[in-house]
Amino acid sequence: MNRLRTTLLAGVLLCAGLAHADQRLWAWTYGSAMLEPGEAELEHYTTLESPDWSQRETNLAAVQQFELEIGMGPRLDAAVYQVFSREPGASLDWTGYKVRLRWRLNRDPEALGHPLLYLEHKNNNTLSDAAAEAKLLLSQRFGMLDLAFNPVVELHGDDVEFESLAGVSVPLSPRLNLGCEARFSEHGHYLGPVISHGGEGLWAVLGAGWRLGSAEPSDITHELRLILGVRVKE
């Protein structure tokens, strides 16, 4: 717990002091930004989940993801994730990987909605639980307001699951943005605030989600996610 608190505190302080970023605006929802050919980016995700935040000392689960993202072409980038998880009372272990491609559907990067196709393959650490995911990434700026919407379909064995994510964000300064995002799926609906800060080469996002409506005792009711990103140019 102390190590997780230290990580989150460092992220909050970084949010308050970052400069120069090509920033990401949401913690779960994707906008339509892509890497340029020859660029690379390192991202670190920390996600905390709890079915009862008042009892988080004993029931808090954590997921750490390390991502290497590379710009492959004018309309294509790719990424590899290594995923580590910690269940309540257990140690942090490597639990799997993810590989994804992101393709700009329109040759004009300023096309309405800036549509991108996001394709992802993931599996566990024994290669026995493969799944595939497809997302349509849409985003648009209206004046000072940034909007994004991601319909998602996931194939997991014989199961097909659908999810929708949406985000809204407004700038408070050239490098600081405040917004909220929502997620809707058969596993639950979540809503929460998000703050992002950064500039060219370095950025951070901190978001939270609270479950809407009723929940079973084992359902996740509170989520917190911190993402740190560092961009490297060729």
FIKOLDREN-440226 format. One line per 4 residues: number of its first residue (from 1); their letters; for each residue x, y, z of C-alpha. Coordinates in nm, 4 decimals, always signed. Layout:
REM FIKOLDREN-440226
NUM) A) X/Y/Z  ...;
END
This chain:
REM FIKOLDREN-440226
1) MNRL) +0.0000/+0.0000/+0.0000  +0.2781/+0.2484/+0.0892  +0.4485/+0.1870/-0.2445  +0.1225/+0.2426/-0.4332;
5) RTTL) +0.0572/+0.5625/-0.2394  +0.4076/+0.6856/-0.3221  +0.3521/+0.6155/-0.6934  +0.0226/+0.8045/-0.6988;
9) LAGV) +0.1634/+1.0959/-0.4991  +0.4544/+1.1262/-0.7400  +0.2089/+1.1297/-1.0297  -0.0021/+1.4025/-0.8705;
13) LLCA) +0.3079/+1.6163/-0.8118  +0.4179/+1.5550/-1.1694  +0.0749/+1.6663/-1.2926  +0.1287/+1.9907/-1.1052;
17) GLAH) +0.4738/+2.0572/-1.2512  +0.4972/+1.9150/-1.6022  +0.5783/+2.1238/-1.9060  +0.5813/+2.0745/-2.2794;
21) ADQR) +0.3470/+1.7816/-2.3684  +0.1506/+1.6338/-2.6496  -0.1060/+1.5424/-2.3958  -0.3552/+1.2688/-2.3619;
25) LWAW) -0.6797/+1.3995/-2.2153  -0.8450/+1.0934/-2.0594  -0.7444/+0.7917/-1.8505  -0.9603/+0.5263/-2.0219;
29) TYGS) -1.1049/+0.6977/-2.3300  -0.8831/+0.7468/-2.6353  -0.8645/+1.0559/-2.8503  -0.7381/+1.0472/-3.2086;
33) AMLE) -0.3764/+1.1549/-3.1590  -0.1093/+0.9328/-3.3164  +0.2675/+0.9162/-3.3186  +0.4538/+1.0458/-3.6208;
37) PGEA) +0.6759/+0.8016/-3.8154  +1.0008/+0.7469/-3.6263  +0.8636/+0.8689/-3.2931  +0.8410/+0.6411/-2.9900;
41) ELEH) +0.6667/+0.6793/-2.6569  +0.6978/+0.5021/-2.3224  +0.3863/+0.4915/-2.1057  +0.3290/+0.3570/-1.7559;
45) YTTL) -0.0237/+0.2826/-1.6302  -0.1155/+0.2326/-1.2640  -0.4764/+0.1232/-1.2069  -0.6233/+0.0677/-0.8592;
49) ESPD) -0.9567/-0.1127/-0.8127  -1.1684/-0.1731/-0.5033  -1.5182/-0.3122/-0.4331  -1.5327/-0.0984/-0.1157;
53) WSQR) -1.3016/+0.2016/-0.0938  -1.3475/+0.2278/+0.2838  -1.1903/-0.1205/+0.3096  -0.9138/-0.0624/+0.0556;
57) ETNL) -0.6428/-0.1585/+0.3055  -0.7506/-0.5215/+0.2566  -0.9313/-0.5356/-0.0811  -0.7348/-0.3067/-0.3138;
61) AAVQ) -0.6136/-0.4663/-0.6391  -0.3539/-0.3062/-0.8653  -0.2584/-0.3393/-1.2315  +0.0674/-0.2009/-1.3728;
65) QFEL) +0.1112/-0.1743/-1.7496  +0.4284/-0.0758/-1.9339  +0.3768/+0.0279/-2.2967  +0.6221/+0.0900/-2.5793;
69) EIGM) +0.4532/+0.2725/-2.8678  +0.6152/+0.3360/-3.2082  +0.5057/+0.5460/-3.5067  +0.5187/+0.3109/-3.8067;
73) GPRL) +0.3910/+0.5354/-4.0857  +0.1802/+0.8452/-4.1617  -0.1395/+0.6571/-4.0690  -0.0159/+0.3677/-3.8533;
77) DAAV) +0.1353/+0.3189/-3.5096  +0.1856/+0.0079/-3.2973  +0.2436/-0.0775/-2.9323  +0.3380/-0.3633/-2.7008;
81) YQVF) +0.2228/-0.3782/-2.3371  +0.3615/-0.5862/-2.0515  +0.0983/-0.6320/-1.7790  +0.1627/-0.6908/-1.4074;
85) SREP) -0.1155/-0.7452/-1.1525  -0.1459/-0.7626/-0.7757  -0.4496/-0.9169/-0.6120  -0.5345/-0.8137/-0.2517;
89) GASL) -0.2842/-0.9699/-0.0143  -0.0620/-1.1028/-0.2946  +0.2577/-0.9883/-0.4637  +0.2873/-0.8135/-0.7996;
93) DWTG) +0.3299/-1.0684/-1.0810  +0.3615/-1.0592/-1.4586  +0.0180/-1.1651/-1.5834  +0.0256/-1.1161/-1.9598;
97) YKVR) +0.0833/-0.8946/-2.2595  -0.1046/-0.6915/-2.5196  -0.0168/-0.5984/-2.8783  -0.2086/-0.3306/-3.0665;
101) LRWR) -0.2247/-0.1459/-3.3979  -0.3871/+0.1908/-3.4579  -0.4795/+0.2945/-3.8140  -0.6061/+0.6329/-3.9314;
105) LNRD) -0.9046/+0.5609/-4.1556  -0.8996/+0.8890/-4.3451  -0.5986/+1.0241/-4.5326  -0.6918/+1.3732/-4.4167;
109) PEAL) -0.5890/+1.4019/-4.0479  -0.8364/+1.6881/-4.0082  -1.1390/+1.4849/-4.1243  -1.4529/+1.5169/-3.9126;
113) GHPL) -1.4243/+1.2917/-3.6090  -1.0592/+1.2054/-3.6863  -1.1560/+0.8347/-3.7046  -0.8987/+0.5716/-3.6058;
117) LYLE) -0.9326/+0.1934/-3.5951  -0.7749/+0.0350/-3.2859  -0.7055/-0.3421/-3.2971  -0.5670/-0.5313/-2.9984;
121) HKNN) -0.4637/-0.8881/-2.9175  -0.4022/-0.9888/-2.5561  -0.3192/-1.3052/-2.3649  -0.2212/-1.4193/-2.0173;
125) NTLS) +0.1189/-1.5382/-1.8971  +0.0495/-1.9009/-1.9950  -0.0863/-1.8132/-2.3419  -0.4149/-1.9834/-2.2506;
129) DAAA) -0.6645/-1.6952/-2.2433  -0.6409/-1.5058/-2.5728  -0.8813/-1.2246/-2.6567  -0.9173/-0.9701/-2.9364;
133) EAKL) -1.0558/-0.6182/-2.9174  -1.1551/-0.3576/-3.1755  -1.2310/+0.0085/-3.1063  -1.3374/+0.2987/-3.3227;
137) LLSQ) -1.1685/+0.6122/-3.1900  -1.3560/+0.9343/-3.2609  -1.2716/+1.2800/-3.1297  -1.3538/+1.6380/-3.2197;
141) RFGM) -1.2865/+1.9841/-3.0826  -1.5695/+2.2377/-3.0689  -1.4251/+2.5718/-2.9667  -1.2571/+2.5048/-2.6307;
145) LDLA) -1.4366/+2.1724/-2.5781  -1.2751/+1.8374/-2.6636  -1.5064/+1.5376/-2.7076  -1.4230/+1.1706/-2.7660;
149) FNPV) -1.6248/+0.8519/-2.8148  -1.4993/+0.4915/-2.8375  -1.7387/+0.2056/-2.9232  -1.5662/-0.1245/-2.8394;
153) VELH) -1.6240/-0.4915/-2.9225  -1.4237/-0.7698/-2.7551  -1.4035/-1.1347/-2.8639  -1.3102/-1.3731/-2.5827;
157) GDDV) -1.3580/-1.7379/-2.6750  -1.7244/-1.7779/-2.7669  -1.8214/-1.4575/-2.5862  -1.8759/-1.1204/-2.7512;
161) EFES) -1.8807/-0.8145/-2.5256  -1.9617/-0.4534/-2.6072  -1.8519/-0.1376/-2.4314  -1.8781/+0.2361/-2.4916;
165) LAGV) -1.6451/+0.5041/-2.3587  -1.6891/+0.8800/-2.3797  -1.4920/+1.1787/-2.2577  -1.5189/+1.5554/-2.2434;
169) SVPL) -1.2353/+1.7945/-2.1580  -1.1726/+2.1691/-2.1399  -0.8375/+2.3510/-2.1099  -0.7683/+2.5443/-1.7910;
173) SPRL) -0.4335/+2.6613/-1.9279  -0.2194/+2.5755/-2.2329  -0.0905/+2.2651/-2.0516  -0.3631/+2.1776/-1.8017;
177) NLGC) -0.6979/+2.0170/-1.8905  -0.9917/+1.9135/-1.6747  -1.2722/+1.6830/-1.7818  -1.4765/+1.3741/-1.7113;
181) EARF) -1.5307/+1.0375/-1.8747  -1.7900/+0.7617/-1.8681  -1.7812/+0.3891/-1.9488  -2.0786/+0.1650/-2.0147;
185) SEHG) -2.0685/-0.2167/-2.0396  -2.2494/-0.5280/-1.9210  -2.0049/-0.5414/-1.6278  -2.1064/-0.1993/-1.4970;
189) HYLG) -2.1215/+0.1717/-1.5724  -1.8613/+0.4168/-1.4410  -1.8328/+0.7951/-1.4294  -1.5571/+1.0161/-1.2948;
193) PVIS) -1.3292/+1.3198/-1.3299  -0.9952/+1.3361/-1.5096  -0.7095/+1.5853/-1.5102  -0.4241/+1.5942/-1.7611;
197) HGGE) -0.1089/+1.8017/-1.7766  +0.1891/+1.8075/-2.0060  +0.3687/+1.9382/-2.3092  +0.6018/+1.8205/-2.5821;
201) GLWA) +0.7663/+1.4979/-2.4692  +0.6217/+1.4536/-2.1198  +0.2665/+1.4266/-1.9889  +0.0489/+1.2780/-1.7135;
205) VLGA) -0.3185/+1.1880/-1.6718  -0.5013/+1.1096/-1.3475  -0.8600/+0.9805/-1.3616  -1.1136/+0.8211/-1.1282;
209) GWRL) -1.4292/+0.6189/-1.1841  -1.7248/+0.5461/-0.9584  -1.9726/+0.2720/-1.0326  -2.3252/+0.3909/-1.1125;
213) GSAE) -2.6275/+0.2032/-0.9782  -2.6410/-0.1104/-0.7664  -2.3503/-0.3522/-0.7280  -2.2817/-0.7000/-0.5972;
217) PSDI) -2.0350/-0.7277/-0.3051  -1.7571/-0.8434/-0.5388  -1.8138/-0.5754/-0.8060  -1.5552/-0.3014/-0.8521;
221) THEL) -1.7095/+0.0243/-0.7285  -1.4066/+0.2561/-0.7268  -1.1219/+0.2889/-0.9758  -0.8229/+0.5184/-0.9964;
225) RLIL) -0.5800/+0.5378/-1.2901  -0.2563/+0.7287/-1.3364  -0.0767/+0.7343/-1.6746  +0.2703/+0.8805/-1.7280;
229) GVRV) +0.4057/+0.9266/-2.0803  +0.7503/+1.0141/-2.2183  +0.7965/+1.0747/-2.5915  +1.1201/+1.0051/-2.7775;
233) KE) +1.1889/+1.1499/-3.1230  +1.4056/+0.9863/-3.3857;
END
